[in-house]
Amino acid sequence: MIFDLLKRRWLREEYLNYDARKEARLLKWPESLLVIVDTSKDQDVRVFKDWYRKLDITFKEVTIIGRCKNVKNSPVSDMDLVDGSFIKWFGGVTDMELAATLDRPVDLQINYFDEESTLTHYLARRANAAFRVGFSHHSEETYDLGLNMATNEPDTLIAEVTKYLKILTT
């Protein structure tokens, strides 16, 4: 219990730092993509890797981060995986390589998870993205564009994202 309190306190301070740097600043068509996904629901990575073609983004500029229950026992291997141990009980992160990935600037971030957890909320806010897309039932701090649609339709989602990006970048 005390560990959860310490972790929540650290998260509150981190969120204040991320809110200070966050502002929607997409002025051009995105050249890099970050997808945050919950692997307990979506394990077919090919769907997310196909998005780069539809968005006309170079494949090497696509990063996929998957939240799972246990990194060691996860059957998914084509993405960066993270579990609850990513955030230390007293604050801070355990995987500095993944933290560096989240700090690297990207043009577009898509939060593709159904239910928001403490970890997915943290990942969505921590990422250094110029423009964030999420679902309208997520916390408003995690997206700039919220889509009111089902989370099990990845092709419809990317079609909607493409449509709105065309409007916003012209």
For each residue, the residues with C-beta under 8 A, 3 or more apart:
1: 4 5
2: 5 6
3: 6 7 89 90
4: 1 7 8 89
5: 1 2 8 9
6: 2 3 9 10 89 90 91
7: 3 4 10 11 87 88 89 90 91
8: 4 5 11 12
9: 5 6 12 13 91
10: 6 7 13 14 87 90 91 92
11: 7 8 14 15 87 91 118 122
12: 8 9 15 16
13: 9 10 16 17 91
14: 10 11 17 18 91 122 125 126
15: 11 12 18 19 125 141
16: 12 13 19 20
17: 13 14 20 21
18: 14 15 21 22 125 126
19: 15 16 22 125 141
20: 16 17
21: 17 18 128
22: 18 19 125
23:
24: 130 131 132 144
25: 130 131
26: 30 107 108 130 131 144 165 168 169
27: 169
28: 31 107 169
29: 56 165 169
30: 26 33 55 57 106 107 108 130 131 165
31: 28 57 58 61 107
32: 57 61 62 63 105 106 107 108
33: 30 51 52 55 57 61 62 63 106 107 108 109 110
34: 62 63 64 65 106 108 109 110 127 129
35: 48 51 62 63 64 65 109 110 112
36: 65 66 67 109 110 111 112 113 120 123 124 127
37: 42 48 64 65 66 67 79 112 113
38: 41 42 66 67 68 112 113 114 115 117 120
39: 42 43 66 67 68 74 76 79 81
40: 67 68 69
41: 38 113 114 151
42: 37 38 39 47 48 112 154
43: 39 75 76
44: 47
45: 48 49 64 76 78 79
46: 49 50
47: 42 44 50 51 154 155
48: 35 37 42 45 51 62 64 79 112 154
49: 45 46 52 59 62 64 78
50: 46 47 53 54
51: 33 35 47 48 54 55 57 62 110 154 158
52: 33 49 55 56 57 58 59 61 62
53: 50 56
54: 50 51 158 159 162
55: 30 33 51 52 108 158 161 162 165
56: 29 52 53
57: 30 31 32 33 51 52 61 62 108
58: 31 52 61 62
59: 49 52 62
60:
61: 31 32 33 52 57 58 106
62: 32 33 34 35 48 49 51 52 57 58 59
63: 32 33 34 35 80 101 106
64: 34 35 37 45 48 49 78 79 80
65: 34 35 36 37 79 80 81 82 98 101 102 123
66: 36 37 38 39 74 76 79 80 81 82
67: 36 37 38 39 40 81 82 83 113 117 119 120 123
68: 38 39 40 71 74 76 81 82 83
69: 40 73 74 83 84
70: 73 74 83
71: 68 74 81 82 83 85
72:
73: 69 70
74: 39 66 68 69 70 71 77 81
75: 43
76: 39 43 45 66 68 79 81
77: 74
78: 45 49 64
79: 37 39 45 48 64 65 66 76
80: 63 64 65 66 98 101
81: 39 65 66 67 68 71 74 76
82: 65 66 67 68 71 86 95 98 119 123
83: 67 68 69 70 71 86 119
84: 69 87 119
85: 71 94
86: 82 83 93 94 95 98 119
87: 7 10 11 84 91 92 93 94 118 119 122
88: 7 91 92 93 94
89: 3 4 6 7
90: 3 6 7 10
91: 6 7 9 10 11 13 14 87 88
92: 10 87 88
93: 86 87 88 96 98 99
94: 85 86 87 88
95: 82 86 98 99
96: 93 99 100
97: 100 101
98: 65 80 82 86 93 95 101 102
99: 93 95 96 102 103 126
100: 96 97 103 104
101: 63 65 80 97 98 104
102: 65 98 99 123 126 127 128
103: 99 100 126 128
104: 100 101 128
105: 32 128 129 130
106: 30 32 33 34 61 63 109 127 128 129 130
107: 26 28 30 31 32 33 129 130 131
108: 26 30 32 33 34 55 57 129 130 131 132 133 161 165
109: 33 34 35 36 106 124 127 129 131 132 133
110: 33 34 35 36 51 132 133 134 157 161
111: 36 120 124 132 133 134 135 138 142 143
112: 35 36 37 38 42 48 151 154 157
113: 36 37 38 41 67 116 120 151
114: 38 41 151 152
115: 38
116: 113 120 121 124 138 139 142
117: 38 67 120 121
118: 11 87 121 122
119: 67 82 83 84 86 87 122 123
120: 36 38 67 111 113 116 117 123 124
121: 116 117 118 124 125 139 142
122: 11 14 87 118 119 125 126
123: 36 65 67 82 102 119 120 126 127
124: 36 109 111 116 120 121 127 132 134 138 142 143
125: 14 15 18 19 22 121 122 141 142
126: 14 18 99 102 103 122 123
127: 34 36 102 106 109 123 124 132
128: 21 102 103 104 105 106
129: 34 105 106 107 108 109 132
130: 24 25 26 30 105 106 107 108
131: 24 25 26 30 107 108 109 144 145 168
132: 24 108 109 110 111 124 127 129 142 143 144 145
133: 108 109 110 111 143 144 145 146 147 161 164
134: 110 111 124 138 142 143 145 146 147
135: 111 138 143 146 147 148 149 151
136: 146 147 148
137:
138: 111 116 124 134 135 142 143 146
139: 116 121 142
140: 143 146
141: 15 19 125
142: 111 116 121 124 125 132 134 138 139
143: 111 124 132 133 134 135 138 140 146
144: 24 26 131 132 133
145: 131 132 133 134 161 164
146: 133 134 135 136 138 140 143
147: 133 134 135 136 157 160 161
148: 135 136
149: 135 153 156 157 160
150: 153 156
151: 41 112 113 114 135 157
152: 114
153: 149 150 156 157
154: 42 47 48 51 112 157 158
155: 47 158 159
156: 149 150 153 159 160
157: 110 112 147 149 151 153 154 160 161
158: 51 54 55 154 155 161 162
159: 54 155 156 162 163
160: 147 149 156 157 163 164
161: 55 108 110 133 145 147 157 158 164 165
162: 54 55 158 159 165 166
163: 159 160 166 167
164: 133 145 160 161 167 168
165: 26 29 30 55 108 161 162 168 169
166: 162 163 169 170
167: 163 164 170
168: 26 131 164 165
169: 26 27 28 29 165 166
170: 166 167
